[in-house]
């Protein structure tokens, strides 16, 4: 089955009735899509009460893809706010327990930064992360081109298969070593992740400080031809993996939700068990 959604649920105005409170947006989101990426977990390990609310706000079959905390993936500058790395991983595992207990956790996504290149130390660290995550399903996404360069491509894919990592296949601007190509190769027979970041080459490479960098980088609207290309891509791998989770991350201009809905139409997908849609009476 192909499950399509977007990253986060707060920034997609086209989905929500007027005046909906931020705390109620996930309930409305779940009437449109069967899966969502939790990105707040990247910035801070979430309190259990938050996760329990998200679980309660969604239908029984709804799925979450949770981004690993930035201290776990090496994005965080300076010291981590935990006594040890072991304590950090344990705190993260405790925070996602409600997702697991409700059978709503599709996977935890480890997205490593552009400076995390293919070398022996980083391979060892990935192995260590897998060990710390215990029996949790984990996805792996790189942002450094070296992992899929000619000398390492096959080794990288074999490593993911052997170590039990779900491949996060990406569509993103081809902008040098800080981006990766689209590699249509599922490494897990049960689950595969696809994340579409847009193709804004200028925004991907432009140096922007502060929070504005996300607004620049992910400003993109997939056209019909590009969506058809991805329809074919998804159909080409669907026999190699049971479930495919597709997330549109081109949020900056409000295009992600519309692109995701169009992809659902193209694939002629119908999801059962979505939340009831809100009635807009006025």
Phi, psi and omega per residue, in radians:
X1 nan 2.536 3.083
X2 -1.857 2.094 3.139
X3 -1.880 2.182 -3.050
X4 -2.061 2.380 3.093
X5 -2.764 -2.806 -3.132
X6 -2.332 3.053 3.132
X7 -1.628 2.175 -3.081
X8 1.290 2.888 3.122
X9 -2.260 0.140 -3.058
X10 -1.640 -0.330 -2.930
X11 -1.934 0.372 -3.019
X12 -2.026 1.375 -2.982
X13 -1.044 -0.528 -3.081
X14 -1.163 -0.239 -3.099
X15 -1.522 -0.354 -2.870
X16 -1.940 2.550 3.037
X17 -1.235 2.721 -3.071
X18 -1.104 2.416 3.068
X19 1.400 0.107 -3.131
X20 -1.167 2.359 3.136
X21 -1.281 2.641 -3.130
X22 -0.993 -0.638 -3.095
X23 -1.184 -0.314 -3.089
X24 -1.800 -0.016 -3.039
X25 -1.141 -0.638 -3.118
X26 -1.098 -0.645 3.124
X27 -1.076 -0.706 3.100
X28 -1.268 -0.683 3.114
X29 -0.963 -0.748 -3.063
X30 -1.189 -0.104 3.018
X31 -1.471 -0.238 -3.074
X32 -1.866 -0.651 -3.028
X33 -2.341 2.673 -3.113
X34 -1.645 -0.008 -3.075
X35 -2.635 2.657 3.072
X36 -2.587 2.676 3.015
X37 -1.684 2.297 3.059
X38 -1.590 1.920 -3.135
X39 -1.738 -0.255 3.108
X40 -1.111 -0.451 3.129
X41 -1.196 -0.319 3.080
X42 -1.249 -0.656 -3.056
X43 -1.481 -0.477 3.111
X44 -2.798 2.460 3.039
X45 -1.160 2.154 -2.955
X46 -1.375 2.488 3.022
X47 -1.090 2.579 -3.129
X48 -1.014 -0.577 -3.102
X49 -1.089 -0.604 3.092
X50 -1.134 -0.824 -3.103
X51 -1.123 -0.712 3.123
X52 -1.073 -0.655 3.104
X53 -1.162 -0.765 -3.128
X54 -1.100 -0.688 3.094
X55 -1.112 -0.769 -3.115
X56 -1.188 -0.495 -3.077
X57 -1.432 -0.053 -3.037
X58 -2.142 2.690 -3.137
X59 -1.132 2.849 -3.073
X60 -1.011 -0.550 -3.083
X61 -1.612 -0.020 -3.103
X62 -1.152 2.551 -3.091
X63 -2.182 2.532 3.098
X64 -2.041 2.399 2.933
X65 -1.921 2.065 -2.971
X66 -1.865 2.168 3.121
X67 -1.309 2.360 3.084
X68 -1.118 2.543 3.134
X69 -1.017 2.494 -3.050
X70 -1.047 -0.479 3.076
X71 -1.233 -0.377 3.131
X72 -1.433 -0.390 -3.078
X73 -1.901 0.030 3.080
X74 1.470 0.189 3.081
X75 -1.329 -0.570 -3.003
X76 -1.235 2.255 3.086
X77 -1.469 2.493 3.122
X78 1.397 -2.826 -3.062
X79 -1.376 2.567 3.045
X80 -1.366 2.605 -3.104
X81 -1.454 0.756 3.108
X82 -2.439 2.711 -3.123
X83 -1.125 -0.659 -3.130
X84 -2.510 2.872 3.046
X85 -1.138 -0.629 3.091
X86 -1.033 -0.746 3.130
X87 -1.129 -0.642 3.112
X88 -1.099 -0.824 3.139
X89 -1.135 -0.668 3.139
X90 -1.152 -0.695 3.100
X91 -1.109 -0.689 3.111
X92 -1.128 -0.800 3.133
X93 -1.048 -0.701 3.110
X94 -1.127 -0.649 -3.090
X95 -1.176 -0.523 -3.080
X96 -1.638 0.060 -3.133
X97 -0.940 -0.753 3.136
X98 -1.069 -0.599 3.054
X99 -1.068 -0.790 -3.074
X100 -1.228 -0.740 -3.107
X101 -1.108 -0.535 3.139
X102 -1.588 0.023 -3.113
X103 1.070 0.603 -3.125
X104 -1.932 0.120 -3.138
X105 -1.655 1.880 3.078
X106 -1.246 -0.761 3.108
X107 -3.101 2.894 2.931
X108 -1.814 2.260 -3.101
X109 -1.719 2.108 2.992
X110 -1.680 1.821 3.069
X111 -1.821 1.977 -3.094
X112 -1.563 2.675 -3.011
X113 -1.356 2.941 -3.107
X114 -1.043 -0.461 -3.130
X115 -1.515 -0.004 3.123
X116 -1.525 1.546 -3.037
X117 -1.639 3.067 -3.074
X118 -1.421 1.789 3.063
X119 -2.606 2.988 -3.006
X120 -1.087 -0.743 -3.123
X121 -1.105 -0.731 -3.128
X122 -1.218 -0.614 3.043
X123 -1.074 -0.754 3.115
X124 -1.106 -0.675 3.138
X125 -1.156 -0.688 3.100
X126 -1.067 -0.740 3.087
X127 -1.047 -0.731 -3.133
X128 -1.122 -0.715 3.099
X129 -1.045 -0.778 -3.138
X130 -1.055 -0.719 3.118
X131 -1.110 -0.731 -3.110
X132 -1.215 -0.462 -3.120
X133 -1.433 -0.071 3.042
X134 0.988 -2.146 -3.056
X135 -1.646 0.196 -3.138
X136 -1.277 2.348 3.042
X137 -1.167 2.330 -3.063
X138 -2.291 2.405 3.055
X139 -1.844 2.694 -3.053
X140 -2.285 2.172 3.110
X141 -2.296 2.261 3.106
X142 -1.766 2.761 3.013
X143 -2.208 0.123 3.103
X144 -1.974 2.216 -3.009
X145 -1.083 -0.386 -3.035
X146 -1.047 -0.530 -3.110
X147 -1.100 -0.489 -3.129
X148 -2.014 0.334 3.022
X149 -1.258 2.851 -3.021
X150 -0.933 -0.720 -3.121
X151 -1.205 -0.440 -2.951
X152 -2.034 -0.179 -2.991
X153 -0.947 -0.955 -3.099
X154 -1.126 -0.667 3.121
X155 -1.137 -0.691 3.124
X156 -1.074 -0.819 -3.120
X157 -1.165 -0.714 3.099
X158 -1.123 -0.714 3.102
X159 -1.016 -0.800 3.120
X160 -1.057 -0.760 -3.132
X161 -1.099 -0.853 -3.066
X162 -1.171 -0.689 -3.065
X163 -1.487 -0.135 3.079
X164 1.468 0.574 3.101
X165 -1.718 2.403 3.041
X166 -1.429 2.233 -3.115
X167 -1.313 2.198 2.990
X168 -1.631 1.757 -3.126
X169 -1.410 2.325 -3.007
X170 -2.046 2.627 2.861
X171 -2.083 2.019 -3.094
X172 -2.681 2.886 3.138
X173 -1.035 2.453 3.064
X174 -1.570 1.659 -2.949
X175 -2.280 0.826 3.069
X176 1.533 -2.785 -2.966
X177 -1.178 -0.292 3.126
X178 -1.554 0.345 3.082
X179 -2.527 2.776 -3.126
X180 -2.101 2.689 3.088
X181 -1.342 2.879 3.011
X182 -1.337 2.041 -3.132
X183 -2.034 1.796 -3.037
X184 -1.436 1.289 -3.082
X185 -2.489 1.772 3.045
X186 -1.193 2.359 3.110
X187 -1.820 -0.043 -3.123
X188 -2.299 2.268 -3.076
X189 -1.278 -0.302 -3.113
X190 -1.640 -0.736 -3.000
X191 -2.483 2.497 3.040
X192 -2.419 2.507 3.121
X193 -1.946 2.412 3.031
X194 -2.208 2.218 3.132
X195 -2.166 2.185 -3.091
X196 -1.883 1.922 -3.009
X197 -1.683 -0.013 -3.038
X198 1.591 3.111 -3.087
X199 -2.302 0.679 -3.120
X200 -1.467 1.496 -3.072
X201 -1.042 -0.767 -3.128
X202 -1.083 -0.795 -3.130
X203 -1.176 -0.560 -3.107
X204 -1.172 -0.606 -3.033
X205 -1.751 -0.257 -3.076
X206 -1.216 2.316 3.109
X207 -1.394 1.987 3.133
X208 -2.292 2.278 -3.113
X209 -1.581 2.778 3.058
X210 1.270 -2.815 -3.060
X211 -1.251 -0.329 -3.057
X212 -1.137 -0.308 -3.072
X213 -1.065 -0.621 3.128
X214 -1.153 -0.673 3.139
X215 -1.089 -0.604 -3.131
X216 -1.384 -0.813 -3.002
X217 -1.135 -0.709 -2.998
X218 -1.807 0.432 3.079
X219 -1.527 1.760 -3.084
X220 -2.884 2.501 3.087
X221 -2.160 1.982 3.135
X222 -1.165 2.287 3.100
X223 -1.487 3.052 -3.048
X224 -1.062 -0.708 -3.125
X225 -1.133 -0.705 3.136
X226 -1.191 -0.664 3.085
X227 -1.170 -0.660 3.066
X228 -1.108 -0.671 3.066
X229 -1.025 -0.733 -3.132
X230 -1.343 -0.470 2.991
X231 -1.043 -0.804 3.121
X232 -1.147 -0.694 3.115
X233 -1.045 -0.797 -3.125
X234 -1.144 -0.703 3.119
X235 -1.154 -0.503 -3.114
X236 -1.276 -0.379 -3.102
X237 -1.935 -0.063 -3.006
X238 -1.161 -0.384 3.110
X239 -1.489 -0.106 -3.106
X240 -1.734 -0.136 -3.084
X241 -2.676 2.438 -3.015
X242 -1.159 -0.901 -3.087
X243 -2.139 2.342 3.084
X244 -2.048 2.216 3.101
X245 -1.859 2.113 -3.078
X246 -1.989 2.159 -3.117
X247 -2.148 2.184 3.033
X248 -1.555 2.192 -3.074
X249 -1.996 0.207 3.127
X250 -1.523 1.196 -2.957
X251 -1.511 -0.368 -2.877
X252 -0.974 -0.759 -3.110
X253 -1.716 0.214 -3.138
X254 1.351 0.368 -3.057
X255 -1.568 -0.358 -2.980
X256 -1.023 -0.856 -3.072
X257 -1.107 -0.748 3.139
X258 -1.167 -0.708 3.091
X259 -1.100 -0.699 3.137
X260 -1.134 -0.736 3.131
X261 -1.142 -0.665 3.114
X262 -1.151 -0.660 3.112
X263 -1.135 -0.679 3.075
X264 -1.037 -0.746 3.111
X265 -1.107 -0.792 -3.106
X266 -1.064 -0.664 -3.117
X267 -1.516 -0.059 3.135
X268 0.967 0.830 -3.137
X269 -1.603 2.483 3.018
X270 -2.300 2.143 -3.091
X271 -1.745 2.285 3.033
X272 -1.644 2.643 3.053
X273 1.442 0.262 3.037
X274 -1.236 2.816 3.080
X275 -1.179 2.663 3.079
X276 -1.147 2.451 3.132
X277 -1.318 2.519 3.132
X278 -1.243 2.470 3.092
X279 -1.494 2.089 3.093
X280 -1.628 1.734 -2.984
X281 -1.484 -0.242 -3.058
X282 -2.215 nan nan
